[in-house]
Amino acid sequence: MPQLRIVKRSGEEAIIDATAGHSVMEAITNSGVEDIAAICGGACACATCHVYVAKEFSELAGAASESERELLDFSDNARPQSRLSCQIIITEALAGLRVEVAPEED
């Protein structure tokens, strides 16, 4: 079972267990370490599961899709390493993935 490192909005880091084949969003919400709204339930229709992927994992996590980029374009907190955690599927290769939960939108 891969483990993920989550940097919460408070700046505190937590290590959580994740299930391969599930999304990072599911791992975060199921763990209860951070309150991610995930309003659309993982349908890539909102940006309430916005995270920043650590640079060393950028290639493994993959690039954002066109629809994901369009949603992130509306975020005041978007950065080059921004992703929607619902769109990152956990694999064994992503064990140790570090993501920082983006600030809530105003």
DRENDO-1510 file (C-alpha; in Angstrom, 1 decimal, always signed):
<recs>
REC; n; res; u; v; w
REC; 1; MET; +0.0; +0.0; +0.0 .
REC; 2; PRO; +1.6; +3.3; -1.1 .
REC; 3; GLN; +2.0; +6.1; +1.4 .
REC; 4; LEU; +1.5; +9.7; +0.5 .
REC; 5; ARG; +2.9; +12.8; +2.3 .
REC; 6; ILE; +0.3; +15.5; +2.6 .
REC; 7; VAL; +1.1; +19.1; +3.6 .
REC; 8; LYS; -2.0; +20.5; +5.2 .
REC; 9; ARG; -3.1; +24.1; +4.9 .
REC; 10; SER; -1.7; +24.6; +8.4 .
REC; 11; GLY; +1.8; +23.6; +7.1 .
REC; 12; GLU; +1.8; +20.4; +9.1 .
REC; 13; GLU; +2.8; +17.3; +7.1 .
REC; 14; ALA; +1.0; +14.0; +7.5 .
REC; 15; ILE; +1.8; +10.6; +6.1 .
REC; 16; ILE; -1.3; +8.6; +4.9 .
REC; 17; ASP; -1.9; +5.2; +3.4 .
REC; 18; ALA; -3.4; +5.2; -0.1 .
REC; 19; THR; -4.8; +2.5; -2.3 .
REC; 20; ALA; -3.4; +1.9; -5.8 .
REC; 21; GLY; -6.1; +2.7; -8.4 .
REC; 22; HIS; -7.8; +5.3; -6.3 .
REC; 23; SER; -7.3; +9.0; -6.6 .
REC; 24; VAL; -5.2; +11.2; -4.4 .
REC; 25; MET; -8.4; +13.1; -3.5 .
REC; 26; GLU; -10.0; +9.9; -2.3 .
REC; 27; ALA; -6.9; +9.1; -0.2 .
REC; 28; ILE; -6.9; +12.5; +1.4 .
REC; 29; THR; -10.6; +12.7; +2.1 .
REC; 30; ASN; -10.7; +9.1; +3.4 .
REC; 31; SER; -7.8; +9.8; +5.8 .
REC; 32; GLY; -9.4; +12.8; +7.4 .
REC; 33; VAL; -6.1; +14.6; +7.6 .
REC; 34; GLU; -7.3; +17.6; +5.6 .
REC; 35; ASP; -10.8; +18.9; +4.7 .
REC; 36; ILE; -10.9; +19.0; +0.9 .
REC; 37; ALA; -14.4; +19.9; -0.2 .
REC; 38; ALA; -14.3; +17.7; -3.4 .
REC; 39; ILE; -17.7; +19.1; -4.3 .
REC; 40; CYS; -17.9; +17.3; -7.6 .
REC; 41; GLY; -16.9; +14.0; -6.1 .
REC; 42; GLY; -14.0; +13.5; -8.5 .
REC; 43; ALA; -15.7; +14.3; -11.8 .
REC; 44; CYS; -13.2; +17.1; -12.7 .
REC; 45; ALA; -16.0; +19.6; -12.6 .
REC; 46; CYS; -14.7; +21.9; -9.9 .
REC; 47; ALA; -11.3; +22.8; -8.4 .
REC; 48; THR; -12.0; +22.1; -4.7 .
REC; 49; CYS; -9.4; +19.4; -4.5 .
REC; 50; HIS; -6.6; +21.6; -5.8 .
REC; 51; VAL; -3.1; +20.5; -4.7 .
REC; 52; TYR; +0.5; +21.3; -5.5 .
REC; 53; VAL; +2.6; +18.3; -6.6 .
REC; 54; ALA; +6.2; +18.3; -5.3 .
REC; 55; LYS; +8.5; +18.9; -8.2 .
REC; 56; GLU; +10.3; +15.6; -7.9 .
REC; 57; PHE; +7.0; +13.8; -8.6 .
REC; 58; SER; +5.8; +16.0; -11.4 .
REC; 59; GLU; +6.6; +13.6; -14.2 .
REC; 60; LEU; +5.3; +10.6; -12.3 .
REC; 61; ALA; +2.0; +12.3; -11.6 .
REC; 62; GLY; +1.7; +13.3; -15.2 .
REC; 63; ALA; +0.5; +16.5; -16.8 .
REC; 64; ALA; -2.9; +18.0; -16.2 .
REC; 65; SER; -5.5; +17.3; -18.9 .
REC; 66; GLU; -7.1; +20.1; -20.9 .
REC; 67; SER; -10.3; +20.2; -18.8 .
REC; 68; GLU; -8.2; +20.2; -15.6 .
REC; 69; ARG; -6.1; +23.1; -16.8 .
REC; 70; GLU; -9.2; +25.0; -17.7 .
REC; 71; LEU; -10.5; +24.6; -14.2 .
REC; 72; LEU; -7.2; +25.6; -12.7 .
REC; 73; ASP; -7.1; +28.7; -14.9 .
REC; 74; PHE; -9.9; +30.1; -12.7 .
REC; 75; SER; -7.9; +29.7; -9.5 .
REC; 76; ASP; -6.1; +32.6; -7.9 .
REC; 77; ASN; -3.8; +30.1; -6.3 .
REC; 78; ALA; -2.7; +28.2; -9.4 .
REC; 79; ARG; +1.0; +27.5; -9.8 .
REC; 80; PRO; +2.9; +25.5; -12.4 .
REC; 81; GLN; +2.8; +22.4; -10.1 .
REC; 82; SER; -1.0; +22.7; -9.6 .
REC; 83; ARG; -3.2; +19.6; -10.1 .
REC; 84; LEU; -6.6; +18.5; -9.1 .
REC; 85; SER; -6.1; +15.6; -6.7 .
REC; 86; CYS; -9.1; +13.8; -8.2 .
REC; 87; GLN; -7.2; +13.4; -11.4 .
REC; 88; ILE; -4.0; +11.9; -10.0 .
REC; 89; ILE; -4.5; +8.1; -9.8 .
REC; 90; ILE; -2.3; +6.4; -7.2 .
REC; 91; THR; +0.2; +3.8; -8.4 .
REC; 92; GLU; +3.0; +2.0; -6.7 .
REC; 93; ALA; +5.4; +4.3; -8.6 .
REC; 94; LEU; +3.8; +7.2; -6.7 .
REC; 95; ALA; +4.7; +5.8; -3.3 .
REC; 96; GLY; +6.0; +8.7; -1.2 .
REC; 97; LEU; +4.2; +11.3; -3.4 .
REC; 98; ARG; +4.2; +14.7; -1.6 .
REC; 99; VAL; +1.4; +17.1; -2.3 .
REC; 100; GLU; +0.5; +20.4; -0.6 .
REC; 101; VAL; -3.2; +21.2; -0.2 .
REC; 102; ALA; -3.8; +24.6; -2.0 .
REC; 103; PRO; -5.4; +27.4; +0.0 .
REC; 104; GLU; -9.2; +27.7; -0.2 .
REC; 105; GLU; -10.4; +30.1; -2.8 .
REC; 106; ASP; -11.8; +33.5; -1.6 .
</recs>
